[in-house]
Amino acid sequence: MAIKNLSIRIDEEMLDKLHIVADYEGRSANSQILILIRNCIEQYERSNGELFAAEKGEP
C-alpha cells in the first residue's frame, strides 16, 4: 500500500489543541490524525457496513 500525502487547512487554535492531545498520548500530530481517521472509518463501517476502496483505475 502506497503512502499518500494530504494537506488540510486547520485554524491555529485547533492545531495547538491537536498537538496537546497528541503529546499527551505520546504520538506525533500526524499519528494522532491517522488514529482519528481510522476510528472514524471503523465507526462508520459499524453503522453502515464495510467500505471497499476502489482498485487503481476503477471509478
N, CA, C and O atoms as a Tinker XYZ file with bonds, in Angstrom:
   236  protein
     1  N      0.840000   -1.174000    0.000000    73     2
     2  CA     0.000000    0.000000    0.000000    64     1     3
     3  C      0.891000    1.245000    0.000000    63     2     4     5
     4  O      1.789000    1.380000    0.831000    81     3
     5  N      0.634000    2.124000   -0.920000    73     3     6
     6  CA     1.411000    3.355000   -1.034000    64     5     7
     7  C      0.968000    4.358000    0.029000    63     6     8     9
     8  O     -0.202000    4.395000    0.411000    81     7
     9  N      1.891000    5.150000    0.491000    73     7    10
    10  CA     1.587000    6.225000    1.435000    64     9    11
    11  C      1.386000    7.494000    0.624000    63    10    12    13
    12  O      2.229000    7.862000   -0.194000    81    11
    13  N      0.263000    8.159000    0.858000    73    11    14
    14  CA    -0.074000    9.385000    0.145000    64    13    15
    15  C     -0.001000   10.570000    1.091000    63    14    16    17
    16  O     -0.105000   10.411000    2.307000    81    15
    17  N      0.176000   11.752000    0.534000    73    15    18
    18  CA     0.167000   12.997000    1.301000    64    17    19
    19  C     -1.197000   13.652000    1.180000    63    18    20    21
    20  O     -1.866000   13.541000    0.153000    81    19
    21  N     -1.600000   14.339000    2.244000    73    19    22
    22  CA    -2.864000   15.058000    2.266000    64    21    23
    23  C     -2.639000   16.373000    2.985000    63    22    24    25
    24  O     -2.157000   16.384000    4.118000    81    23
    25  N     -2.976000   17.466000    2.355000    73    23    26
    26  CA    -2.871000   18.775000    3.001000    64    25    27
    27  C     -4.242000   19.178000    3.503000    63    26    28    29
    28  O     -5.245000   18.979000    2.817000    81    27
    29  N     -4.288000   19.745000    4.701000    73    27    30
    30  CA    -5.550000   20.251000    5.233000    64    29    31
    31  C     -5.348000   21.678000    5.725000    63    30    32    33
    32  O     -4.232000   22.098000    6.031000    81    31
    33  N     -6.448000   22.406000    5.792000    73    31    34
    34  CA    -6.425000   23.734000    6.394000    64    33    35
    35  C     -7.039000   23.597000    7.776000    63    34    36    37
    36  O     -8.123000   23.033000    7.926000    81    35
    37  N     -6.356000   24.105000    8.774000    73    35    38
    38  CA    -6.816000   23.978000   10.149000    64    37    39
    39  C     -6.468000   25.269000   10.886000    63    38    40    41
    40  O     -5.372000   25.807000   10.732000    81    39
    41  N     -7.415000   25.758000   11.688000    73    39    42
    42  CA    -7.110000   27.002000   12.394000    64    41    43
    43  C     -6.076000   26.738000   13.490000    63    42    44    45
    44  O     -5.919000   25.613000   13.964000    81    43
    45  N     -5.386000   27.795000   13.873000    73    43    46
    46  CA    -4.249000   27.667000   14.778000    64    45    47
    47  C     -4.642000   27.092000   16.138000    63    46    48    49
    48  O     -3.915000   26.267000   16.691000    81    47
    49  N     -5.773000   27.515000   16.677000    73    47    50
    50  CA    -6.201000   27.018000   17.984000    64    49    51
    51  C     -6.454000   25.511000   17.950000    63    50    52    53
    52  O     -6.056000   24.789000   18.864000    81    51
    53  N     -7.118000   25.040000   16.891000    73    51    54
    54  CA    -7.393000   23.612000   16.778000    64    53    55
    55  C     -6.093000   22.826000   16.615000    63    54    56    57
    56  O     -5.944000   21.748000   17.189000    81    55
    57  N     -5.166000   23.354000   15.845000    73    55    58
    58  CA    -3.879000   22.689000   15.663000    64    57    59
    59  C     -3.112000   22.619000   16.985000    63    58    60    61
    60  O     -2.517000   21.592000   17.310000    81    59
    61  N     -3.129000   23.711000   17.738000    73    59    62
    62  CA    -2.468000   23.706000   19.045000    64    61    63
    63  C     -3.076000   22.638000   19.949000    63    62    64    65
    64  O     -2.349000   21.915000   20.630000    81    63
    65  N     -4.396000   22.536000   19.958000    73    63    66
    66  CA    -5.071000   21.537000   20.789000    64    65    67
    67  C     -4.753000   20.122000   20.314000    63    66    68    69
    68  O     -4.579000   19.217000   21.129000    81    67
    69  N     -4.676000   19.932000   19.008000    73    67    70
    70  CA    -4.294000   18.626000   18.465000    64    69    71
    71  C     -2.914000   18.223000   18.965000    63    70    72    73
    72  O     -2.703000   17.075000   19.355000    81    71
    73  N     -1.980000   19.158000   18.956000    73    71    74
    74  CA    -0.627000   18.877000   19.444000    64    73    75
    75  C     -0.637000   18.520000   20.927000    63    74    76    77
    76  O      0.118000   17.647000   21.355000    81    75
    77  N     -1.474000   19.177000   21.708000    73    75    78
    78  CA    -1.570000   18.862000   23.134000    64    77    79
    79  C     -2.066000   17.433000   23.326000    63    78    80    81
    80  O     -1.494000   16.671000   24.105000    81    79
    81  N     -3.139000   17.069000   22.609000    73    79    82
    82  CA    -3.686000   15.715000   22.716000    64    81    83
    83  C     -2.654000   14.688000   22.257000    63    82    84    85
    84  O     -2.444000   13.674000   22.923000    81    83
    85  N     -2.015000   14.950000   21.127000    73    83    86
    86  CA    -1.011000   14.015000   20.595000    64    85    87
    87  C      0.147000   13.852000   21.577000    63    86    88    89
    88  O      0.605000   12.734000   21.809000    81    87
    89  N      0.620000   14.950000   22.152000    73    87    90
    90  CA     1.708000   14.865000   23.133000    64    89    91
    91  C      1.281000   14.044000   24.337000    63    90    92    93
    92  O      2.048000   13.215000   24.828000    81    91
    93  N      0.079000   14.264000   24.811000    73    91    94
    94  CA    -0.432000   13.518000   25.962000    64    93    95
    95  C     -0.464000   12.019000   25.666000    63    94    96    97
    96  O     -0.163000   11.201000   26.535000    81    95
    97  N     -0.833000   11.665000   24.428000    73    95    98
    98  CA    -0.918000   10.265000   24.020000    64    97    99
    99  C      0.435000    9.693000   23.602000    63    98   100   101
   100  O      0.544000    8.504000   23.302000    81    99
   101  N      1.467000   10.543000   23.584000    73    99   102
   102  CA     2.802000   10.082000   23.204000    64   101   103
   103  C      2.947000    9.855000   21.711000    63   102   104   105
   104  O      3.701000    8.986000   21.274000    81   103
   105  N      2.226000   10.635000   20.941000    73   103   106
   106  CA     2.243000   10.477000   19.478000    64   105   107
   107  C      2.584000   11.798000   18.807000    63   106   108   109
   108  O      2.524000   12.864000   19.419000    81   107
   109  N      2.942000   11.697000   17.534000    73   107   110
   110  CA     3.066000   12.890000   16.714000    64   109   111
   111  C      1.665000   13.326000   16.302000    63   110   112   113
   112  O      0.714000   12.548000   16.387000    81   111
   113  N      1.545000   14.563000   15.858000    73   111   114
   114  CA     0.254000   15.045000   15.374000    64   113   115
   115  C     -0.208000   14.203000   14.185000    63   114   116   117
   116  O     -1.396000   13.899000   14.067000    81   115
   117  N      0.711000   13.827000   13.313000    73   115   118
   118  CA     0.374000   13.002000   12.166000    64   117   119
   119  C     -0.206000   11.653000   12.592000    63   118   120   121
   120  O     -1.229000   11.217000   12.065000    81   119
   121  N      0.450000   11.000000   13.542000    73   119   122
   122  CA    -0.048000    9.713000   14.029000    64   121   123
   123  C     -1.410000    9.860000   14.694000    63   122   124   125
   124  O     -2.279000    9.003000   14.535000    81   123
   125  N     -1.595000   10.946000   15.438000    73   123   126
   126  CA    -2.880000   11.178000   16.093000    64   125   127
   127  C     -3.987000   11.353000   15.058000    63   126   128   129
   128  O     -5.082000   10.817000   15.228000    81   127
   129  N     -3.716000   12.089000   14.001000    73   127   130
   130  CA    -4.705000   12.287000   12.935000    64   129   131
   131  C     -5.045000   10.956000   12.287000    63   130   132   133
   132  O     -6.217000   10.686000   12.023000    81   131
   133  N     -4.041000   10.112000   12.022000    73   131   134
   134  CA    -4.300000    8.810000   11.410000    64   133   135
   135  C     -5.195000    7.950000   12.306000    63   134   136   137
   136  O     -6.085000    7.258000   11.810000    81   135
   137  N     -4.966000    7.990000   13.612000    73   135   138
   138  CA    -5.809000    7.232000   14.539000    64   137   139
   139  C     -7.237000    7.766000   14.515000    63   138   140   141
   140  O     -8.188000    6.984000   14.503000    81   139
   141  N     -7.398000    9.082000   14.507000    73   139   142
   142  CA    -8.732000    9.679000   14.463000    64   141   143
   143  C     -9.466000    9.298000   13.174000    63   142   144   145
   144  O    -10.657000    8.990000   13.204000    81   143
   145  N     -8.761000    9.320000   12.057000    73   143   146
   146  CA    -9.372000    8.935000   10.781000    64   145   147
   147  C     -9.756000    7.457000   10.806000    63   146   148   149
   148  O    -10.858000    7.097000   10.392000    81   147
   149  N     -8.859000    6.602000   11.288000    73   147   150
   150  CA    -9.135000    5.171000   11.370000    64   149   151
   151  C    -10.352000    4.903000   12.256000    63   150   152   153
   152  O    -11.213000    4.096000   11.903000    81   151
   153  N    -10.425000    5.581000   13.411000    73   151   154
   154  CA   -11.577000    5.415000   14.298000    64   153   155
   155  C    -12.875000    5.867000   13.639000    63   154   156   157
   156  O    -13.914000    5.226000   13.800000    81   155
   157  N    -12.817000    6.955000   12.908000    73   155   158
   158  CA   -13.990000    7.462000   12.200000    64   157   159
   159  C    -14.478000    6.454000   11.165000    63   158   160   161
   160  O    -15.679000    6.201000   11.070000    81   159
   161  N    -13.570000    5.879000   10.395000    73   159   162
   162  CA   -13.933000    4.891000    9.383000    64   161   163
   163  C    -14.514000    3.646000   10.035000    63   162   164   165
   164  O    -15.517000    3.113000    9.560000    81   163
   165  N    -13.895000    3.173000   11.121000    73   163   166
   166  CA   -14.408000    1.986000   11.819000    64   165   167
   167  C    -15.819000    2.234000   12.348000    63   166   168   169
   168  O    -16.686000    1.367000   12.237000    81   167
   169  N    -16.051000    3.409000   12.919000    73   167   170
   170  CA   -17.380000    3.751000   13.425000    64   169   171
   171  C    -18.396000    3.797000   12.286000    63   170   172   173
   172  O    -19.510000    3.293000   12.426000    81   171
   173  N    -18.018000    4.395000   11.166000    73   171   174
   174  CA   -18.899000    4.469000   10.002000    64   173   175
   175  C    -19.253000    3.066000    9.518000    63   174   176   177
   176  O    -20.413000    2.777000    9.224000    81   175
   177  N    -18.238000    2.192000    9.436000    73   175   178
   178  CA   -18.468000    0.833000    8.941000    64   177   179
   179  C    -19.339000    0.014000    9.897000    63   178   180   181
   180  O    -20.125000   -0.822000    9.449000    81   179
   181  N    -19.211000    0.241000   11.191000    73   179   182
   182  CA   -20.082000   -0.469000   12.140000    64   181   183
   183  C    -21.546000   -0.096000   11.912000    63   182   184   185
   184  O    -22.434000   -0.936000   12.052000    81   183
   185  N    -21.791000    1.150000   11.566000    73   183   186
   186  CA   -23.162000    1.621000   11.361000    64   185   187
   187  C    -23.690000    1.349000    9.954000    63   186   188   189
   188  O    -24.891000    1.150000    9.773000    81   187
   189  N    -22.808000    1.340000    8.962000    73   187   190
   190  CA   -23.248000    1.330000    7.566000    64   189   191
   191  C    -22.714000    0.185000    6.726000    63   190   192   193
   192  O    -23.054000    0.089000    5.547000    81   191
   193  N    -21.897000   -0.679000    7.285000    73   191   194
   194  CA   -21.316000   -1.766000    6.516000    64   193   195
   195  C    -19.928000   -1.418000    6.024000    63   194   196   197
   196  O    -19.533000   -0.253000    5.967000    81   195
   197  N    -19.203000   -2.459000    5.673000    73   195   198
   198  CA   -17.804000   -2.307000    5.272000    64   197   199
   199  C    -17.675000   -1.501000    3.988000    63   198   200   201
   200  O    -18.450000   -1.662000    3.046000    81   199
   201  N    -16.680000   -0.635000    3.980000    73   199   202
   202  CA   -16.338000    0.137000    2.782000    64   201   203
   203  C    -15.247000   -0.604000    2.022000    63   202   204   205
   204  O    -14.398000   -1.256000    2.629000    81   203
   205  N    -15.267000   -0.507000    0.727000    73   203   206
   206  CA   -14.245000   -1.118000   -0.112000    64   205   207
   207  C    -13.630000   -0.041000   -0.988000    63   206   208   209
   208  O    -14.332000    0.615000   -1.757000    81   207
   209  N    -12.320000    0.142000   -0.873000    73   207   210
   210  CA   -11.616000    1.122000   -1.690000    64   209   211
   211  C    -11.552000    0.611000   -3.126000    63   210   212   213
   212  O    -11.320000   -0.575000   -3.361000    81   211
   213  N    -11.759000    1.509000   -4.079000    73   211   214
   214  CA   -11.688000    1.147000   -5.492000    64   213   215
   215  C    -10.252000    0.793000   -5.857000    63   214   216   217
   216  O     -9.307000    1.416000   -5.375000    81   215
   217  N    -10.101000   -0.203000   -6.704000    73   215   218
   218  CA    -8.784000   -0.543000   -7.228000    64   217   219
   219  C     -8.328000    0.584000   -8.139000    63   218   220   221
   220  O     -9.148000    1.307000   -8.706000    81   219
   221  N     -7.025000    0.728000   -8.275000    73   219   222
   222  CA    -6.484000    1.769000   -9.133000    64   221   223
   223  C     -7.023000    1.614000  -10.559000    63   222   224   225
   224  O     -6.986000    0.529000  -11.139000    81   223
   225  N     -7.516000    2.709000  -11.101000    73   223   226
   226  CA    -8.058000    2.697000  -12.452000    64   225   227
   227  C     -9.569000    2.482000  -12.478000    63   226   228   229
   228  O    -10.191000    2.663000  -13.525000    81   227
   229  N    -10.179000    2.096000  -11.341000    73   227   230
   230  CA   -11.634000    1.930000  -11.283000    64   229   231
   231  C    -12.269000    3.210000  -10.757000    63   230   232   233
   232  O    -11.635000    3.943000   -9.998000    81   231
   233  N    -13.501000    3.488000  -11.143000    73   231   234
   234  CA   -14.189000    4.691000  -10.640000    64   233   235
   235  C    -14.533000    4.576000   -9.176000    63   234   236
   236  O    -15.111000    5.500000   -8.604000    81   235
